[in-house]
Amino acid sequence: MIGEAIHEGLLRNGFSNVIEPNHSVDLTNRKEVTELFNAMNPKYVFMSGGESGGISANQLFPARLMLDNLLVATNVISTAYEAGVTKLLYLASSCIYPKNCHQPMNEDAILTGSLEPTNEAYAVAKIAGLKLCQAYNQQFGNDGASTKYITCIPANVFGPGDDFDLEESHVIPSLIRKMHEAKILGSDEVEIWGSGTPRREFIFSKDLADACIAIMEDYEDTQPINVGVGSDLSIGDLARLIQKVVEYPGKLTFNTNRPDGIPAKMLDSNKLIDLGWRPNYSLLQALQATYRWYASIGQSINKPYGKVNPSIPYELGR
Ligand SMILES: NC(=O)c1ccc[n+]([C@@H]2O[C@H](COP(=O)([O-])OP(=O)(O)OC[C@H]3O[C@@H](n4cnc5c(N)ncnc54)[C@H](OP(=O)(O)O)[C@@H]3O)[C@@H](O)[C@H]2O)c1
């Protein structure tokens, strides 16, 4: 999802010599990564490859998530340096912040406390990638090449190309799918997990892509940078907004037997705001665009969507 959005954003912003995302290379295989860099000879790298997932994926496959992200990070970052890449943007995740982090979460809080146990393996791998970027900057940042390998930490991302599999998906694709299917099947009730009171921050993939491009162009610090929109909302309000977008006429119920997670999670994005970046899309517009894309892919109900083809074109009304 994010890689496709960055690719589309680069083309939309008039950049040339943009290399197509390549789905055939296994980034855990150093030989294949070296061959890719030798063939493409990139100057700038946006590093959005890596396995991720929701709570169940993190609990079922922690070793796979950790190993994939560690190997991808070590292979791509070290090969990028060998290939003379001077600027690289590594995408980490807000789960690298301590479990009881002060809100909104400032970049200085990384590694100041224990991680949330449910996604610790994945988070440790992402922290390793961040630290590897900084180690390259420290060791090679002052040589002729002036290596700048930057880590950005996005809020919860959603958009066209998202994963709508109910087992693996995040809250927005999951609620869109549940309400869409309930509307078509005429179900009069959709269940939301938890009380609906926890507050979360979301960023549209297209806005994240523009922020990544702005960071690549203008951010010269080697410290990580948060990428959020500066506002959050409760899961209950989010569900009601999605209900409006999907035009689902039934009732929303909240299952309080399901866990809520931490009461609030929001990034301090002041560094990004200082760069002059602002989101272009309201949450409502972004949800409408995502739903239009989802409805257009036309998969049958009861069939898992899994990782749908993100390259299916989508239109964004503004
Ligand atoms: N989505 C979010 O809310 C969010 C928030 C913060 C950070 N991030 C981070 O941003 C990055 C991109 O996330 P996304 O939501 O765009 O996920 P995504 O849609 O699953 O994209 C990740 C891509 O990485 C590829 N990949 C994984 N392991 C690979 C390997 N060993 N070799 C080659 N390609 C590999 C996947 O290929 P396949 O499809 O073939 O598996 C997929 O195309 C991830 O690192 C994620 O941790 C995401």
The ligand as an SDF file (V2000), in Angstrom:
LIG
                    3D

 48 52  0  0  0  0  0  0  0  0999 V2000
    0.0440    0.1540    7.3090 N   0  0  0  0  0  0  0  0  0  0  0  0
    0.3410    0.8560    8.3830 C   0  0  0  0  0  0  0  0  0  0  0  0
   -0.5340    1.3190    9.1290 O   0  0  0  0  0  0  0  0  0  0  0  0
    1.7970    1.1410    8.7340 C   0  0  0  0  0  0  0  0  0  0  0  0
    2.0510    2.0370    9.7640 C   0  0  0  0  0  0  0  0  0  0  0  0
    3.3670    2.3010   10.1050 C   0  0  0  0  0  0  0  0  0  0  0  0
    4.4070    1.6810    9.4220 C   0  0  0  0  0  0  0  0  0  0  0  0
    4.1370    0.8120    8.4210 N   0  0  0  0  0  0  0  0  0  0  0  0
    5.2870    0.1800    7.7460 C   0  0  0  0  0  0  0  0  0  0  0  0
    5.3510    0.6020    6.4100 O   0  0  0  0  0  0  0  0  0  0  0  0
    5.8110   -0.4510    5.5700 C   0  0  0  0  0  0  0  0  0  0  0  0
    4.8150   -0.6810    4.4520 C   0  0  0  0  0  0  0  0  0  0  0  0
    3.5490   -0.9900    5.0050 O   0  0  0  0  0  0  0  0  0  0  0  0
    2.2780   -1.2960    4.0870 P   0  0  0  0  0  0  0  0  0  0  0  0
    1.0880   -1.0160    4.9440 O   0  0  0  0  0  0  0  0  0  0  0  0
    2.4260   -0.6360    2.7830 O   0  0  0  0  0  0  0  0  0  0  0  0
    2.3970   -2.8660    3.9640 O   0  0  0  0  0  0  0  0  0  0  0  0
    2.1340   -3.7960    2.6980 P   0  0  0  0  0  0  0  0  0  0  0  0
    1.0290   -3.2700    1.8760 O   0  0  0  0  0  0  0  0  0  0  0  0
    2.0420   -5.1770    3.2410 O   0  0  0  0  0  0  0  0  0  0  0  0
    3.4840   -3.6260    1.8980 O   0  0  0  0  0  0  0  0  0  0  0  0
    4.6770   -4.2130    2.2830 C   0  0  0  0  0  0  0  0  0  0  0  0
    5.3500   -4.7160    1.0390 C   0  0  0  0  0  0  0  0  0  0  0  0
    6.6080   -5.3070    1.4190 O   0  0  0  0  0  0  0  0  0  0  0  0
    6.7430   -6.4800    0.6620 C   0  0  0  0  0  0  0  0  0  0  0  0
    7.6530   -7.3910    1.3180 N   0  0  0  0  0  0  0  0  0  0  0  0
    7.5810   -7.9110    2.5590 C   0  0  0  0  0  0  0  0  0  0  0  0
    8.6170   -8.7370    2.7740 N   0  0  0  0  0  0  0  0  0  0  0  0
    9.3370   -8.7400    1.6080 C   0  0  0  0  0  0  0  0  0  0  0  0
   10.4850   -9.4140    1.1760 C   0  0  0  0  0  0  0  0  0  0  0  0
   11.1520  -10.2380    1.9920 N   0  0  0  0  0  0  0  0  0  0  0  0
   10.9390   -9.1980   -0.0810 N   0  0  0  0  0  0  0  0  0  0  0  0
   10.2790   -8.3660   -0.9040 C   0  0  0  0  0  0  0  0  0  0  0  0
    9.1760   -7.6860   -0.5670 N   0  0  0  0  0  0  0  0  0  0  0  0
    8.7100   -7.8840    0.6890 C   0  0  0  0  0  0  0  0  0  0  0  0
    5.3410   -7.0400    0.5540 C   0  0  0  0  0  0  0  0  0  0  0  0
    5.2590   -7.9240   -0.5110 O   0  0  0  0  0  0  0  0  0  0  0  0
    4.0960   -9.0530   -0.5520 P   0  0  0  0  0  0  0  0  0  0  0  0
    2.8070   -8.3190   -0.7110 O   0  0  0  0  0  0  0  0  0  0  0  0
    4.4900   -9.8660   -1.7330 O   0  0  0  0  0  0  0  0  0  0  0  0
    4.1650   -9.7750    0.7510 O   0  0  0  0  0  0  0  0  0  0  0  0
    4.5380   -5.7830    0.3030 C   0  0  0  0  0  0  0  0  0  0  0  0
    4.5010   -5.4690   -1.0710 O   0  0  0  0  0  0  0  0  0  0  0  0
    5.9700   -1.6880    6.4730 C   0  0  0  0  0  0  0  0  0  0  0  0
    7.3340   -1.8110    6.7860 O   0  0  0  0  0  0  0  0  0  0  0  0
    5.1880   -1.3380    7.7090 C   0  0  0  0  0  0  0  0  0  0  0  0
    5.7760   -1.8890    8.8480 O   0  0  0  0  0  0  0  0  0  0  0  0
    2.8420    0.5330    8.0430 C   0  0  0  0  0  0  0  0  0  0  0  0
  1  2  1  0
  2  3  2  0
  2  4  1  0
  4  5  1  0
  4 48  2  0
  5  6  2  0
  6  7  1  0
  7  8  2  0
  8  9  1  0
  8 48  1  0
  9 10  1  0
  9 46  1  0
 10 11  1  0
 11 12  1  0
 11 44  1  0
 12 13  1  0
 13 14  1  0
 14 15  2  0
 14 16  1  0
 14 17  1  0
 17 18  1  0
 18 19  2  0
 18 20  1  0
 18 21  1  0
 21 22  1  0
 22 23  1  0
 23 24  1  0
 23 42  1  0
 24 25  1  0
 25 26  1  0
 25 36  1  0
 26 27  1  0
 26 35  1  0
 27 28  2  0
 28 29  1  0
 29 30  1  0
 29 35  2  0
 30 31  1  0
 30 32  2  0
 32 33  1  0
 33 34  2  0
 34 35  1  0
 36 37  1  0
 36 42  1  0
 37 38  1  0
 38 39  2  0
 38 40  1  0
 38 41  1  0
 42 43  1  0
 44 45  1  0
 44 46  1  0
 46 47  1  0
M  CHG  2   8   1  16  -1
M  END
$$$$
